[in-house]
Amino acid sequence: MKEKQSKEQGQLTAKYRPKSWKTFVGNDAVVEAIQKNLEKENMQRTIMLVGPYGVGKTTVARIIKRELKINDQDYRELDVGSVRGIDSVREMIKESQYKPLMSKYKLYVLDEAHRGTPDAKEAMLKWLEEPPKHTVIILATTSPSQFPNTIISRCAYYEFKSLPKAKIKKILSRIVNKEQLSFDDTIVDAIVDNANGSPRQAVSILDAIIGLEDEKNILKVIERNQFSEASVLDICQGLVNDTTWKIMAQYLSKLDDDADYEYIRYAVLKYMGKVLLNPKSKSDPNRICEIITLFSEPFFYSKKAGLISSCYLALKI
């Protein structure tokens, strides 16, 4: 990697965000089901998009906006993870009672909807029970288990999965070629390995390395969010074996502040799920279930502090 990349950093994520079904990669069966719903005369107008971070839930919501020909004046997107409270949701519900200005429908997208307060979720439920005929409501979430079944049952439910490495590489290779970047397969493969099945994460990493000249430095940047698999295994085993907090703190201290804590959370959940299903396990299944519950809330905002808190509380069970 000797040639300096000339492209400006920080533009690729927005530039290559899919704007139509044709450019959206992955989760083909789910996309097809959504398309069929939109084509129905009596389409389901309350929709829940479920899946891990960065697989395209918000992108799909925006494509739905385009497919339904909804004008910007009739579209509202709310990051519930940032506002959390009831006031913003109530304002949206009140506004939805009025007919659209320029479109057939008003479209409301509630991103990270599960992070709403209990009052906000109660308001969502009442809204979903009798939504105005001119509205389409989309709840996007990484954690559907945080919703009561009464909300889930009122929505068309579409679950997105992480993308396989081959599809992530296809996306990156196309961008590298279009941008005329000189990254070789070693660099692309390293990005794919660090993307954890998220196309958005992959493109964000590619954004971050543009302008770097030395291959060693590039690989360091790519891997800065990586963490020791051994450390994560230590954490999982420590939780199951109910180790002391002093020992757990040592495991946690090995992780960088910039590590991918959402991936670590998924790793812990996966490990606990295997323990719970193992008929030979001597662990208390009730305790393992409680640990799973503690790790059900995403670490997007709390990051390392969220992991430390969850581990501490798990050892108190």
Helices and strands as residue ranges (DSSP letters): H 12-15, G 21-23, H 28-39, E 46-50, H 57-67, G 72-74, E 75-79, H 80-83, H 86-96, E 106-111, G 113-115, H 118-129, E 135-141, G 144-146, H 149-152, E 156-159, H 165-178, H 185-195, H 199-209, H 215-222, G 223-225, H 229-240, H 245-253, H 261-277, H 285-294, H 303-316
